[in-house]
Protein backbone atom coordinates (compact mmCIF):
# COMPACT_ATOMS: atom_id res chain seq x y z
CA UNK A 1 0.00 0.00 0.00
CA UNK A 2 1.54 3.35 -0.99
CA UNK A 3 2.17 5.84 1.78
CA UNK A 4 0.17 9.03 1.74
CA UNK A 5 1.93 12.34 1.83
CA UNK A 6 0.82 14.51 4.74
CA UNK A 7 1.09 17.54 2.47
CA UNK A 8 -2.13 16.43 0.79
CA UNK A 9 -4.08 15.87 4.07
CA UNK A 10 -6.09 18.78 5.39
CA UNK A 11 -5.50 20.24 8.82
CA UNK A 12 -9.08 19.39 9.83
CA UNK A 13 -8.53 15.73 8.89
CA UNK A 14 -5.32 15.63 10.97
CA UNK A 15 -7.10 17.19 13.97
CA UNK A 16 -9.90 14.64 13.63
CA UNK A 17 -7.41 11.74 13.57
CA UNK A 18 -5.61 13.10 16.66
CA UNK A 19 -8.91 13.39 18.55
CA UNK A 20 -9.89 9.84 17.56
CA UNK A 21 -6.58 8.49 18.83
CA UNK A 22 -6.76 10.52 22.06
CA UNK A 23 -10.24 9.10 22.73
CA UNK A 24 -8.88 5.55 22.30
CA UNK A 25 -5.96 6.20 24.68
CA UNK A 26 -7.71 5.43 28.03
CA UNK A 27 -8.92 2.07 26.69
CA UNK A 28 -5.40 1.18 25.51
CA UNK A 29 -3.93 2.16 28.90
CA UNK A 30 -6.48 -0.05 30.68
CA UNK A 31 -5.57 -2.97 28.39
CA UNK A 32 -1.86 -2.42 29.10
CA UNK A 33 -2.46 -2.36 32.85
CA UNK A 34 -4.50 -5.60 32.68
CA UNK A 35 -1.77 -7.33 30.68
CA UNK A 36 0.86 -6.15 33.18
CA UNK A 37 -1.22 -7.63 36.02
CA UNK A 38 -1.51 -10.95 34.18
CA UNK A 39 2.25 -11.01 33.57
CA UNK A 40 2.90 -10.41 37.28
CA UNK A 41 0.60 -13.34 38.17
CA UNK A 42 2.40 -15.66 35.75
CA UNK A 43 5.80 -14.62 37.09
CA UNK A 44 4.61 -15.32 40.64
CA UNK A 45 3.45 -18.81 39.59
CA UNK A 46 6.80 -19.46 37.90
CA UNK A 47 8.63 -18.41 41.09
CA UNK A 48 6.57 -20.88 43.14
CA UNK A 49 7.33 -23.71 40.70
CA UNK A 50 11.06 -22.94 40.92
CA UNK A 51 11.14 -23.12 44.71
CA UNK A 52 14.53 -23.77 46.38
CA UNK A 53 15.46 -27.43 46.73
CA UNK A 54 13.61 -28.36 43.59
CA UNK A 55 15.63 -28.83 40.41
CA UNK A 56 14.87 -26.33 37.71
CA UNK A 57 13.45 -27.80 34.54
CA UNK A 58 15.62 -27.16 31.54
CA UNK A 59 14.96 -27.72 27.91
CA UNK A 60 16.35 -31.07 26.92
CA UNK A 61 18.38 -31.22 23.79
CA UNK A 62 17.59 -34.07 21.49
CA UNK A 63 19.77 -37.08 22.21
CA UNK A 64 21.34 -35.74 25.40
CA UNK A 65 20.63 -36.35 29.04
CA UNK A 66 22.43 -35.53 32.21
CA UNK A 67 23.93 -38.53 33.95
CA UNK A 68 23.46 -38.78 37.69
CA UNK A 69 26.69 -39.83 39.35
CA UNK A 70 26.78 -42.40 42.12
CA UNK A 71 27.74 -41.03 45.54
CA UNK A 72 30.51 -42.83 47.43
CA UNK A 73 32.05 -41.95 50.79
CA UNK A 74 35.55 -42.79 49.46
CA UNK A 75 37.36 -42.23 46.18
CA UNK A 76 38.01 -45.06 43.74
CA UNK A 77 41.70 -44.99 44.66
CA UNK A 78 40.93 -45.41 48.35
CA UNK A 79 38.46 -48.22 47.64
CA UNK A 80 41.05 -49.98 45.47
CA UNK A 81 43.67 -49.60 48.21
CA UNK A 82 41.39 -51.26 50.77
CA UNK A 83 40.26 -53.99 48.38
CA UNK A 84 43.79 -54.89 47.23
CA UNK A 85 45.53 -54.61 50.59
CA UNK A 86 47.52 -57.80 51.28
CA UNK A 87 46.87 -59.26 47.81
CA UNK A 88 49.57 -59.94 45.26
CA UNK A 89 49.18 -59.88 41.48
CA UNK A 90 45.55 -58.89 41.24
CA UNK A 91 44.10 -58.50 37.76
CA UNK A 92 42.08 -55.48 36.74
CA UNK A 93 38.87 -57.51 36.51
CA UNK A 94 39.44 -59.00 40.00
CA UNK A 95 40.17 -55.54 41.38
CA UNK A 96 36.97 -54.15 39.85
CA UNK A 97 34.91 -57.01 41.30
CA UNK A 98 36.51 -56.56 44.73
CA UNK A 99 35.78 -52.84 44.78
CA UNK A 100 32.15 -53.34 43.75
CA UNK A 101 31.78 -56.15 46.30
CA UNK A 102 33.05 -53.79 49.02
CA UNK A 103 30.05 -51.51 48.37
CA UNK A 104 31.52 -48.97 45.96
CA UNK A 105 28.80 -47.72 43.59
CA UNK A 106 29.33 -46.89 39.95
CA UNK A 107 27.04 -46.32 37.00
CA UNK A 108 29.88 -46.61 34.51
CA UNK A 109 29.27 -48.79 31.47
CA UNK A 110 32.93 -49.86 31.53
CA UNK A 111 33.96 -49.82 35.18
CA UNK A 112 37.00 -52.03 34.51
CA UNK A 113 38.44 -49.30 32.29
CA UNK A 114 38.16 -46.76 35.15
CA UNK A 115 39.84 -49.21 37.49
CA UNK A 116 42.66 -49.79 34.98
CA UNK A 117 43.26 -46.05 34.57
CA UNK A 118 43.27 -45.50 38.32
CA UNK A 119 45.67 -48.38 38.96
CA UNK A 120 48.09 -47.19 36.25
CA UNK A 121 48.11 -43.52 37.30
CA UNK A 122 48.02 -43.73 41.11
CA UNK A 123 51.42 -44.00 42.82
CA UNK A 124 49.94 -46.22 45.58
CA UNK A 125 49.78 -49.14 43.15
CA UNK A 126 52.58 -50.82 41.28
CA UNK A 127 52.41 -52.98 38.22
CA UNK A 128 53.74 -56.50 38.74
CA UNK A 129 52.98 -57.83 35.27
CA UNK A 130 50.76 -57.32 32.29
CA UNK A 131 47.37 -56.35 33.73
CA UNK A 132 48.52 -57.27 37.25
CA UNK A 133 48.76 -54.80 40.12
CA UNK A 134 49.37 -54.70 43.86
CA UNK A 135 49.51 -52.08 46.59
CA UNK A 136 53.06 -50.73 46.65
CA UNK A 137 55.08 -50.67 49.84
C-alpha positions in Angstrom: 0.0 0.0 0.0 1.5 3.3 -1.0 2.2 5.8 1.8 0.2 9.0 1.7 1.9 12.3 1.8 0.8 14.5 4.7 1.1 17.5 2.5 -2.1 16.4 0.8 -4.1 15.9 4.1 -6.1 18.8 5.4 -5.5 20.2 8.8 -9.1 19.4 9.8 -8.5 15.7 8.9 -5.3 15.6 11.0 -7.1 17.2 14.0 -9.9 14.6 13.6 -7.4 11.7 13.6 -5.6 13.1 16.7 -8.9 13.4 18.6 -9.9 9.8 17.6 -6.6 8.5 18.8 -6.8 10.5 22.1 -10.2 9.1 22.7 -8.9 5.6 22.3 -6.0 6.2 24.7 -7.7 5.4 28.0 -8.9 2.1 26.7 -5.4 1.2 25.5 -3.9 2.2 28.9 -6.5 -0.1 30.7 -5.6 -3.0 28.4 -1.9 -2.4 29.1 -2.5 -2.4 32.9 -4.5 -5.6 32.7 -1.8 -7.3 30.7 0.9 -6.1 33.2 -1.2 -7.6 36.0 -1.5 -11.0 34.2 2.2 -11.0 33.6 2.9 -10.4 37.3 0.6 -13.3 38.2 2.4 -15.7 35.7 5.8 -14.6 37.1 4.6 -15.3 40.6 3.4 -18.8 39.6 6.8 -19.5 37.9 8.6 -18.4 41.1 6.6 -20.9 43.1 7.3 -23.7 40.7 11.1 -22.9 40.9 11.1 -23.1 44.7 14.5 -23.8 46.4 15.5 -27.4 46.7 13.6 -28.4 43.6 15.6 -28.8 40.4 14.9 -26.3 37.7 13.5 -27.8 34.5 15.6 -27.2 31.5 15.0 -27.7 27.9 16.3 -31.1 26.9 18.4 -31.2 23.8 17.6 -34.1 21.5 19.8 -37.1 22.2 21.3 -35.7 25.4 20.6 -36.4 29.0 22.4 -35.5 32.2 23.9 -38.5 33.9 23.5 -38.8 37.7 26.7 -39.8 39.4 26.8 -42.4 42.1 27.7 -41.0 45.5 30.5 -42.8 47.4 32.0 -42.0 50.8 35.5 -42.8 49.5 37.4 -42.2 46.2 38.0 -45.1 43.7 41.7 -45.0 44.7 40.9 -45.4 48.4 38.5 -48.2 47.6 41.1 -50.0 45.5 43.7 -49.6 48.2 41.4 -51.3 50.8 40.3 -54.0 48.4 43.8 -54.9 47.2 45.5 -54.6 50.6 47.5 -57.8 51.3 46.9 -59.3 47.8 49.6 -59.9 45.3 49.2 -59.9 41.5 45.6 -58.9 41.2 44.1 -58.5 37.8 42.1 -55.5 36.7 38.9 -57.5 36.5 39.4 -59.0 40.0 40.2 -55.5 41.4 37.0 -54.2 39.8 34.9 -57.0 41.3 36.5 -56.6 44.7 35.8 -52.8 44.8 32.2 -53.3 43.8 31.8 -56.1 46.3 33.0 -53.8 49.0 30.0 -51.5 48.4 31.5 -49.0 46.0 28.8 -47.7 43.6 29.3 -46.9 39.9 27.0 -46.3 37.0 29.9 -46.6 34.5 29.3 -48.8 31.5 32.9 -49.9 31.5 34.0 -49.8 35.2 37.0 -52.0 34.5 38.4 -49.3 32.3 38.2 -46.8 35.1 39.8 -49.2 37.5 42.7 -49.8 35.0 43.3 -46.0 34.6 43.3 -45.5 38.3 45.7 -48.4 39.0 48.1 -47.2 36.3 48.1 -43.5 37.3 48.0 -43.7 41.1 51.4 -44.0 42.8 49.9 -46.2 45.6 49.8 -49.1 43.1 52.6 -50.8 41.3 52.4 -53.0 38.2 53.7 -56.5 38.7 53.0 -57.8 35.3 50.8 -57.3 32.3 47.4 -56.3 33.7 48.5 -57.3 37.3 48.8 -54.8 40.1 49.4 -54.7 43.9 49.5 -52.1 46.6 53.1 -50.7 46.7 55.1 -50.7 49.8 
